[in-house]
Amino acid sequence: MRLMNASDVGNALVEMVEVLAPQTDRDWQVRAGSLEWSCWQTAAHIAHDLLAYAGQLAARPDNAYLPYDLMVREDTSPADVLEVVKASSGLLQVALAAADPATRAWHYGPCDPTGFAAMGVAETLLHTHDITQGLGVPWRPPTDLSAAVLDRLFPRAPSGEPVAVLLWSTGRGELGERPPLTSWVWRAAVE
């Protein structure tokens, strides 16, 4: 299994910005794929989660998430929401680069830095997929990052093309004869 790290989070951000930055003049109030959120809300959610993961790694709590939330002002443009995502991703990358591999912080159990990196990549790629679906922009997550996320967060996922398996594993499509999942959970905590 390839250990995910800060570079992977950075690469996922590059993918997101490349596909979404040219779309910032569009209506981001449309629904993001199959989610209940708008594209704008989904992008703000990415920023929130990346910041939360950075905070967890920095503070290393062992039994809960830190009691804070990122609030993106409602009048923020899609371009500026992407800037907030960049900032949150940068903070997660710094926290990952500084973390000792033995570091543990809470994410429904003790999670190591590779787990936080994998979750950061997953949040970025999967929600970029949701946003592109909502905006009608053809895009698929990169195969190598999808495979690494599957290895770390979905060790029992079925075999197959990594992007299709990742989308199926997170309730975003069918996989051969397998119907879409209606509930799922990834495994970030380490034993």
Disulfide bonds with the S-S distance in Angstrom:
none
